[in-house]
Amino acid sequence: MKVRVLVVDDEVNFRKFCEWVLRQQGCEVVSAGTSGDALLSAASGVDWVLTDLHLPDQDGFWLARQLRDLYPDLKIVLATGSAADSGFLKEAEELKLCLLIKPFNLEDLIDVARRFSFGP
């Protein structure tokens, strides 16, 4: 059975790139452009989530909190190009998020996919 990944990003080209990479790694991929759509997609069952920090309706932290409340063991990767200050890092740690700093390269995404889809 394939690992099911939810990719959340409002930038269509970036989202399509992530989808393509994850499918090449053997994942089934669903995607969303907003946190609201992401919550609906997650309800159908996903193994892990890759979300951008900056989304048009709510930010990635808001989405992570909602997902954490609904699915406490869900693995969540937060992708951001924003500077990570101590408050940002503290919130990411409290929510048990993996951070992926943009711009990241193909190998970074493949490493995350392998770790979260197939273990270390």
C-alpha positions in Angstrom: 0.0 0.0 0.0 1.4 3.4 -1.0 2.1 6.1 1.6 -0.4 9.0 1.2 1.0 12.5 1.4 -0.8 15.8 1.5 1.0 18.7 -0.1 -0.3 22.2 0.9 1.0 25.3 -1.0 -0.8 28.1 -2.7 2.0 28.4 -5.3 0.7 26.0 -8.0 4.1 25.4 -9.7 5.8 24.7 -6.4 3.0 22.4 -5.3 3.2 20.5 -8.7 7.0 20.1 -8.3 6.6 18.6 -4.8 3.8 16.3 -6.1 6.0 15.1 -8.9 9.0 14.4 -6.6 6.9 12.6 -4.1 5.2 10.4 -6.8 8.7 9.5 -8.1 9.4 8.3 -4.6 6.4 6.0 -4.7 4.0 8.1 -2.7 0.3 8.7 -3.4 -0.2 12.5 -3.3 -3.2 14.7 -2.7 -2.8 18.5 -2.7 -4.5 21.6 -1.5 -3.9 25.4 -2.0 -5.4 26.5 1.3 -5.5 25.3 4.9 -9.2 24.9 4.7 -8.9 22.6 1.7 -6.1 20.8 3.4 -8.3 20.0 6.4 -10.9 18.5 4.1 -8.2 16.5 2.2 -6.6 15.2 5.4 -10.0 13.8 6.5 -9.7 11.2 3.8 -6.6 9.9 5.4 -3.0 10.8 4.9 0.3 9.5 6.4 2.1 12.8 6.5 1.8 16.4 5.4 4.1 18.9 3.7 2.7 22.4 4.1 4.0 25.9 3.4 4.0 28.4 6.2 2.3 31.2 4.2 -1.1 30.2 2.9 -3.9 32.6 1.8 -6.5 31.8 4.5 -4.6 30.7 7.6 -0.9 30.1 8.1 0.9 26.8 8.3 1.1 26.9 12.1 -2.7 27.3 12.3 -3.0 24.3 10.0 -0.5 22.3 12.0 -2.4 23.0 15.2 -5.7 21.9 13.7 -4.1 18.7 12.3 -2.4 18.0 15.5 -5.7 18.2 17.4 -7.4 15.9 14.9 -4.6 13.5 14.3 -2.0 13.6 17.1 0.5 11.2 15.5 0.4 12.8 12.1 3.9 13.7 10.7 4.0 17.3 9.6 6.7 19.1 7.6 6.6 22.9 7.5 8.3 24.5 4.5 9.2 28.1 4.9 11.5 30.7 3.4 11.0 33.0 6.4 13.7 33.7 8.9 13.4 31.4 11.9 13.5 33.4 15.1 13.3 31.8 18.6 9.5 32.2 18.8 9.1 30.5 15.4 11.4 27.6 16.5 9.6 27.2 19.8 6.2 26.9 18.1 7.6 24.4 15.6 9.1 22.4 18.4 5.8 22.5 20.5 3.9 21.2 17.5 6.5 18.6 16.7 7.1 19.8 13.2 9.9 19.0 10.9 11.2 22.2 9.2 12.2 22.3 5.6 13.8 25.7 4.7 13.0 27.1 1.2 14.5 27.2 -1.2 15.3 23.5 -0.7 16.8 21.3 -3.4 15.5 18.1 -4.9 17.7 15.9 -2.6 16.3 17.6 0.6 12.7 16.8 -0.4 13.7 13.2 -1.4 15.4 12.8 2.0 12.2 13.9 3.8 10.0 11.7 1.7 12.2 8.7 2.4 12.4 9.4 6.1 8.6 10.0 6.6 7.4 7.4 4.1 9.7 4.5 4.7 11.6 5.2 8.0 15.2 6.0 8.6 
